[in-house]
Amino acid sequence: MDVVLMHDHFDAEHLDKVMDEMRTMGAPVIRAVHIDGSLWVALEGCHRLRAAEKLGLVPVLEEVEYSDTVTAFDLGLDFQENYTISELVDGYWGRQSIRFAD
């Protein structure tokens, strides 16, 4: 499966901490929108997805419906602005993705 990240930037120190936690806790659960086939757009967890890739883990994806009305705040996502799910997902083709084994 291919998982598109919400953003390309990351903090290496934070990534190391997340990897340490994941070694104990296992694969992360990530909320994501299913686009088509094996393509997903993650709504959260860029550091957790990068850590999973480095550790050879496959994340568990919790499907969120594409929506013009449901917002990041409705889902309790940690965003500074309240975007709709469609606003977060649209334009995904220009973002970095990670391929995980199905």
C-alpha positions as CSV (number, residue, x, y, z in Angstrom):
1,M,0.0,0.0,0.0
2,D,1.1,3.6,-0.7
3,V,0.5,6.2,2.0
4,V,0.8,9.8,1.1
5,L,2.1,12.0,3.9
6,M,0.4,15.2,5.0
7,H,3.7,17.1,4.8
8,D,7.3,16.6,3.9
9,H,9.1,18.2,6.8
10,F,10.1,16.3,10.0
11,D,12.2,16.7,13.1
12,A,15.0,14.1,13.3
13,E,15.1,14.2,17.1
14,H,11.4,13.7,17.4
15,L,11.6,10.8,14.8
16,D,14.2,9.1,17.0
17,K,11.8,9.4,20.0
18,V,8.9,8.0,18.0
19,M,11.0,5.1,16.8
20,D,12.0,4.3,20.4
21,E,8.3,4.2,21.4
22,M,7.3,2.2,18.4
23,R,9.9,-0.5,19.2
24,T,7.8,-1.2,22.3
25,M,4.3,-0.4,21.1
26,G,4.5,-1.9,17.6
27,A,2.9,-0.6,14.4
28,P,0.9,2.7,14.6
29,V,-2.8,3.2,13.9
30,I,-3.1,6.1,11.4
31,R,-6.3,7.8,10.2
32,A,-6.3,8.0,6.4
33,V,-8.6,8.5,3.4
34,H,-8.7,5.7,0.9
35,I,-8.3,7.1,-2.6
36,D,-8.2,4.1,-4.8
37,G,-6.7,0.6,-4.9
38,S,-3.8,0.6,-2.5
39,L,-3.5,4.4,-2.3
40,W,-4.2,6.2,1.0
41,V,-3.7,9.8,2.2
42,A,-2.7,10.0,5.8
43,L,-4.4,12.7,7.9
44,E,-1.9,12.4,10.7
45,G,1.2,10.6,11.9
46,C,4.0,11.7,9.5
47,H,6.6,10.9,12.1
48,R,4.9,7.6,13.0
49,L,4.7,6.6,9.3
50,R,8.4,7.4,8.8
51,A,9.3,5.5,11.9
52,A,7.3,2.5,10.8
53,E,9.0,2.5,7.5
54,K,12.5,2.6,9.1
55,L,11.5,-0.2,11.5
56,G,10.0,-2.4,8.8
57,L,6.5,-2.2,10.4
58,V,3.2,-1.8,8.4
59,P,0.8,0.8,9.9
60,V,-2.8,0.0,10.6
61,L,-4.9,2.4,8.6
62,E,-8.2,3.6,10.1
63,E,-10.4,4.7,7.2
64,V,-11.9,8.2,7.2
65,E,-14.5,9.1,4.6
66,Y,-13.6,11.9,2.1
67,S,-15.9,14.8,3.1
68,D,-16.5,18.5,2.3
69,T,-18.2,18.9,5.7
70,V,-16.3,16.9,8.3
71,T,-13.3,18.8,9.6
72,A,-9.9,18.1,11.3
73,F,-11.3,19.5,14.5
74,D,-14.3,17.1,14.3
75,L,-11.9,14.2,14.2
76,G,-9.8,15.7,17.0
77,L,-6.8,16.0,14.7
78,D,-4.0,18.3,15.9
79,F,-4.1,21.1,13.3
80,Q,-3.8,24.9,14.0
81,E,-6.6,25.6,11.4
82,N,-9.8,23.8,10.9
83,Y,-9.6,22.3,7.4
84,T,-12.2,20.0,5.9
85,I,-11.1,16.5,5.1
86,S,-11.4,17.3,1.3
87,E,-9.1,20.3,1.8
88,L,-6.5,18.2,3.5
89,V,-6.6,15.4,0.9
90,D,-6.9,17.4,-2.3
91,G,-3.6,18.0,-4.0
92,Y,-2.1,14.8,-2.5
93,W,-0.3,13.9,-5.8
94,G,2.3,16.5,-5.1
95,R,3.3,15.1,-1.7
96,Q,5.8,12.4,-0.6
97,S,4.5,8.9,-0.1
98,I,5.8,5.7,1.5
99,R,5.2,2.3,0.2
100,F,4.4,-0.4,2.7
101,A,3.9,-4.1,2.1
102,D,0.2,-5.1,1.8
